[in-house]
Amino acid sequence: MAVGLSTGKVMILFNIVSYNDNDLSSVEDKLTLTAGANFADGTAADQANTLWSDTRTLADGASEEIDIHDGSVNNNFGNPLTLTKLKGLYIRNNSADACLLIGGGATTPIELFSDAASDKLKLPPEGENLFIAPNVDGVDVTTNSHIKLAHDGTGASTLTYDIIVIGVV
């Protein structure tokens, strides 16, 4: 039985109106922007063939490294996740009071930052981060395949986060 990605759309929509009230008038500025990627099944540009998603929990001050290449986690159909290319990564911090640290992995981290071993993105409470690389190359994860996520130790309790990975096996 074949497993693949039928279709997919990852979108960002900005539809914002700002204003400035002056003494005699009001000025309005509108911003509308739609960006993102459409994915078909495959391995070329604008294509992916694997999806993995999960809701995970970290104790206060804890961390974990998820390897998306070595088969240590299963995709949504129970098959080992063995990506060669990362095409999309979405992470949402569901905590109301703790920050989620992304990156800075000690063991073969995915190179999303200029200094993958020490650079981290600090995702604030209820913050979201979306990374999309839809071109044919995506991000090579055959050697550097770990996503490190850590609870920054603030807040009153555990931290729960959502993660979605789109890629090519």
BAMAR-6157 format. One record per atom (N, C-alpha, C): x negated, z negated, y negated; residue in one letter. Coordinates in steps of 0.1 Angstrom, whole numbers, plus 5000, padded with zeros to 4 digits. Example, Ala and Ser with C-alpha at 12.3 -4.5 7.8 and 13.67 -1.06 7.14 Angstrom:
486849225057A 487749225045A 486849225033A 487249295022S 486349295011S 487149215000S 
//
This chain:
499250005012M 500050005000M 499150004988M 499450094978A 498650104966A 499150004956A 498249944948V 498649854937V 497949914925V 498749924914G 498249984901G 498949934890G 498749994879L 499449964866L 500350084863L 501650064863S 502550174860S 502350224845S 502650134836T 502450164822T 502250034815T 501750034803G 501549914795G 501449944781G 501849854772K 501749874758K 501349734752K 500249734745V 499849614738V 499949644723V 500749564716M 501049594702M 500849474693M 500349504681I 500349414670I 501149474659I 502049394653L 502949444643L 502849344631L 502449404619F 502449324607F 503649384599F 504549304595N 505649344586N 505849234576N 505049234565I 504949114556I 505249164542I 506049074535V 506349104521V 505748974513V 504949004504S 504448894495S 504948924481S 504948814473Y 505548834459Y 504748744450Y 504948784437N 504348704426N 505348704415N 505948584412D 506948574401D 506148544388D 506348624379N 505848604365N 506948564356N 506648534344D 507648484334D 508748584332D 508448714332L 509548814329L 509848904340L 509048904351S 509248994362S 508748934375S 509049014385S 508548974398S 507849094405S 506749074411V 506049184417V 506049164432V 506349264440E 506349254454E 505349354461E 504749304471D 503749384479D 504249384493D 504349504499K 504749514513K 503649564522K 503449504533L 502449554543L 503149574556L 503049694561T 503549734574T 502449804582T 502049744593L 501049804601L 501349784616L 501249884624T 501449874638T 500149924644T 499549844653A 498249884660A 498349834674A 497449884682G 497449844696G 497049964705G 497449954718A 497050054728A 498150074738A 498350194742N 499150234754N 498350254766N 498650194777F 497850214789F 498650284800F 498050384806A 498650444818A 497750394830A 498250424842D 497450384854D 496250474855D 495050414858G 493850494860G 492650424855G 491550494853T 490250434850T 489650504837T 490350594831A 489750664820A 490150594806A 489950664795A 490350614782A 491850594782A 492250484776D 493750444775D 494350424789D 493550394799Q 494050364812Q 493450234817Q 494250164826A 493850044833A 494650044846A 494149964856N 494849964868N 495049824874N 494749724866T 494949584871T 495349494859T 496249404863L 496749304853L 496649164860L 496149064853W 496148924857W 496648844846W 497548754849S 498048654839S 498248524845S 498048414837D 498248284842D 498448184830D 499048074833T 499147964824T 498247854830T 497247804823R 496247714828R 496247584820R 495647474825T 495647344818T 494147294819T 493747244808L 492447174807L 492647034802L 491946944809A 492046804805A 491246784792A 491446674785D 490746644773D 489246654775D 488546754768G 487146764768G 486646854780G 487546904789A 487146974801A 486947124797A 486247194806S 486047344805S 486147404818S 486347534818E 486247614830E 485747754827E 485147814837E 484647954836E 485448034846E 486148144842I 486848234850I 486048354852I 485748384865D 485048514868D 486048614872D 486048724864I 487048834866I 486548944874I 485348924880H 484749034888H 484448994902H 484248864905D 483748824919D 484848804929D 486148814925G 487248794935G 487648654937G 487148564928S 487448424930S 488848384925S 489448474917V 490848454913V 491648574918V 492948554921N 493848654926N 494648714915N 494948844915N 495848904906N 497248864909N 498148924901N 499548884903N 500248924916N 499549004924F 500049034938F 499248964949F 498448874945G 497648794955G 496348864959G 495948974953N 494749044957N 493548984948N 492348974954P 491248924946P 490949014934P 490748954922L 490449024910L 488949054909L 488749184909T 487349234909T 487149344899T 487349314886L 487349414876L 485849464874L 485749584870T 484549644865T 484549664850T 485749684844K 485849704830K 487049614825K 486749554814L 487749474807L 488349564796L 489649584796K 490349674786K 491149584776K 491649474780G 492449384771G 492349244775G 492349154765L 492249004768L 493148944757L 494148864762Y 494948794753Y 494948644757Y 494748554747I 494748414750I 495548344739I 496448254744R 497248174735R 497048024738R 496747954727N 496547804729N 497947744726N 498447684737N 499847624736N 499847484731N 498647424729S 498547284724S 499047274710S 499547154707A 500047124693A 498947054685A 497847004692D 496846924685D 495446944689D 495147034698A 493747054703A 493347194701A 492047214699C 491547354698C 490947404711C 491147534714L 490547594726L 489347674722L 488247644729L 486947714726L 486847824736L 486647944731I 486448064740I 485048114738I 484348134750G 483048184749G 481948084751G 480748124749G 479648024751G 479347994765G 479648074774G 479448054788G 477948044792G 477647954801A 476247934805A 475848034816A 476848084823T 476548174835T 477248304832T 476448404830T 476848544829T 478148564821T 478248524808P 479448534800P 479748674797P 481048714796I 481448844791I 480848854777I 480248964774E 479648984761E 480649034750E 481448944746L 482348964735L 481848924721L 480748844721F 480148794709F 478748834709F 478148834697S 476748884696S 475748804704S 475948674704D 475048594713D 476048524723D 476248594734A 477248554743A 477048414748A 475848364750A 475548234755A 475948114746A 475848144733S 476148024724S 477248044714S 477748164712D 478848194702D 480148154709D 481048094701K 482348054706K 483348084695K 484548124699L 485748134691L 486548004692L 486847944681K 487547814681K 489047854678K 489847854688L 491247894687L 492047764683L 492647764671P 493347634667P 494647614675P 495247494674P 496547474681P 497547584678P 498147624688E 499247734687E 498647864682E 497347884683G 496648004679G 496648104690G 496548234686E 496548344696E 495348434692E 494748494703N 493748594701N 493948714710N 493848834704L 493948954712L 492749044710L 492149084721F 491049174721F 491449304729F 491249424724I 491649544731I 490449634730I 490049694741A 489049794742A 489549914751A 490349994746P 491050094754P 490250224758P 489050234752N 488250354754N 487850364769N 487250474773V 486850494787V 485850384792V 485050334783D 484050234787D 484550094788D 485550054780G 486049914779G 484849824777G 484849714783V 483649624783V 483249604798V 482049644801D 481449634814D 481449484818D 482049454830V 482049314834V 481449304849V 480649404853T 480049404866T 478949294867T 478249274856T 477149174856T 477549044849T 478049064836N 478548954828N 480048944829N 480548854837S 481948854841S 482748724839S 482048624833H 482748494831H 483348484817H 484548424817I 485248384805I 485248234805I 484548174795K 484448034795K 485547984785K 486347884789L 487347824780L 487147674781L 487247614769A 487047464769A 488047394759A 488447284763H 489247194754H 488147124745H 488347134732D 487347084723D 487246934722D 488146854729G 488046714729G 488846644718G 489546724710T 490446664700T 491846654705T 492746594698G 494046584702G 494346464711G 495546454715A 495946334723A 496046354738A 495946484742S 496246504756S 495546634762S 496046674773T 495646804779T 496046924770T 495347034773L 495647154766L 496147254776L 497147324773T 497647434781T 497447564774T 497047674781Y 496847804775Y 497347914784Y 497748024778D 498148144785D 497048244784D 496748314795I 495748424795I 496248544802I 496048664796I 496348784801I 495148874801I 494748934813V 493649024814V 494149154819V 493649264812I 493949404816I 492649474818I 492549534830G 491249604832G 491249704843G 490049744847V 489849844858V 489049784869V 489449814881V 488749764893V 487749884897V 
//
